Amino acid sequence: MKEGADAAKKLRCGGEGDLSFCTFLKDKILLFLLHISCMLVLAGFLLLTGYAWDYCALILICWFLVAAAWTLCEYHERRNYFFRIGEVLGKVDQRFLLGELMPESPRIEDRLYREMIRKSNKSVIERIRRVEDEQQEYREYIESWVHEIKAPITSISLMCENRRNAWNDSGQIALENQKVENYVDMALYYARSDEVYKDYVIQETDLQTTAEEAVLKNKHYLIQNQIQVEVECGEEKVYTDRKWILFILNQLILNCTKYKAEEGARIRITAEALRHGVRLLVEDNGAGIREEELPRIFEKGFTGTNGRKNDRATGMGLYLCRKLCRKLGIEIYAQSEYGTGTCIALEFPVSRYVING
C-alpha cells in the first residue's frame, strides 16, 4: 500500500515516472523533425512556384500553431491518463492487479499494453496460487505428521512411568523422548505460526499455573542438568491463548537449560503488573549473550557464540517465540550480560475494556 501511494505521489509531484512536458517532447522529437522537414520542403516549393514570402510565412505559422495545439492537447490527455494510473496504484494493496484496474483509453497501443499486462498478471496470479496450494498442502502434511507421531511418544512416556522401578534406563529414555516431543512441538507450531487465528482462543490465563506447567513438562531435563527453578508469578492473570504461551515458555526454559551455568544453575520466572499490562520475566544465571549479538538473537537461524559451541543449536527457538508473540500482540525483548545471565521479558497488554470491566 505504501509503495503504491509513493508511486502515485511521484506521478502527481513530478518525481520519477512522471510524464513531464520535457519528457513528452523528447518522445516526439522524430515527429517534430518530420514536421520541420515538411514545412521547409513546402516553403521551398511555394517560393519556387512564385508565391510571395508573406503567404509562405502565413502558411507556416498556421501549420506551427495547429501542430503546437495538437501537441498540447495530446500531452494533457496522456498526462491525465498516467495520473489516473498512478491513483489506481496508490489505492490498491495488490499491485499485480493493475492490468484489471487500468482506465480505458481510446488509443490502440494502450489497449494492447493493457491486454499484455493482464495476461502477464494472470500468469503471475496462477503461479502464486499454485505456490500457496503447495504451501497449504505442506502445512497440512506437517500437522498430520505431528499428530501421528505424538501417539507413540505418549505411549513411550507411559511405558517409562509404569516401569520406572523395573527399568533403570527408563529415566534416560523419558528424557530423550521429551526432547523428541519438544522438537515435534516446534515443527507443529512453526507450521501453524502464519495462521494463528485458526487455532486462537482468548481466555483468562493464570501465569503462575501456566509457568508451573511449563516447568513440570521439562522436569526430567531440568533434573538431569541440576537446575533450580523458582516460579513467583503471584496472582497475575492475562487474556491470551494459554496453549501458545505455554509453548513460548517451554522454548524459553529449554534455552535457559541449554546455556546454563556450570555450577549453581537456576531459572527464575516472575511476573509484575504494569500500568497497562503485565510483564513476565524468565531469568537465568547462564552463559549470557554478547552485547553485539543481543539485537540479533530473535533472527531466524542465528545461533551466536554460544550456539556455535552447541552443535544442536538451530537458531529457531527465539525466532519462533518472537513470531508467535507478534501474532498474539505481545512484546518480547531480552536483556543480558555476557557470562552473568539473560532475562527474556514478555509484556502482555491489557485493553481499556478489560481494565474498565
Secondary structure, DSSP 8 states (H G I E B T S, - for coil): -HHHHHHHHHHHHT-TT---HHHHHHHTHHHHHHHHHHHHHHHHHHHHTT--HHHHHHHHHHHHHHHHHHHHHHHHHHHHHHHHHHHHHHH-S-GGGHHHH----S-HHHHHHHHHHHHHHHHHHHHHHHHHHHHHHHHHHHHHHHHHHHHHHHHHHHHHHHTTTT-TTHHHHHHHHHHHHHHHHHHHHHHHGGGGGGG---EEEEHHHHHHHHHHHTHHHHHHTT-EEEEE-TT-EEEE-HHHHHHHHHHHHHHHHHT--SSS-EEEEEEEEETTEEEEEEEE-SS---TTTGGGTTSTT--HHHHHHSTT--S-HHHHHHHHHHHHT-EEEEEEETTTEEEEEEEEE--HHHHH-
